[in-house]
Amino acid sequence: MCGAPKQGGALAGIDLSTQTVIQGSVWHDGAPVAGAYVRLLDGTDEFTAEVVTSPEGEFRFFAAPGKWKVRSLAAVGKGERVLDAEVGLNETTIVIE
């Protein structure tokens, strides 16, 4: 069984002055996508981590500052976003077309 933390929810207890958090949600046709696989790829497109979205379509990763690609794979399709994450909270939305 995967030891990934529960997705979504509050950031209580997380020191955003020292942590780099990448979080967001996956959407399709105006609704959140529950159970989508979200992959975190580094600047060279190497697989780093994967989580499953919450019932509200939310995901969260703890990473290092830098360039990241966040890719979503779901039964309804796929989508991705590229972002330059900095220390603190980095939020993004992946829209599956």
HUVEN-V527876 format. One line per field, one symbol per residue. ss: DSSP state (~ for helix, > for strand, _ for the rest). phi: phi as a letter, one per 40 degrees, with the letter a starting at -180 (. if undefined). psi: psi as a letter, one per 40 degrees, with the letter a starting at -180 (. if undefined). A space follows every 50 residues. Layout:
ss=???
phi=???
psi=???
This chain:
ss=___________________>>>>>>>>>__>>____>>>>>_____>>>> >>_____>>>>>>__>>>>>>>>>__>>>>>>>>>__>>>>>>>>>_
phi=.ccccdcggcbdgbcccbbbbbaiabbafgbcbcgccbbbbccbgccbaa bbccdcgcaabbacdicbbbbbbacciaaabbabcbdhcbbabbbcc
psi=iifiihiaaifhehgeeeihhhiaihihfeiihieihhihiaeefhhdih ihiideeiihihaiiahihhhhhideaiiiihihhihahhiihhhh.
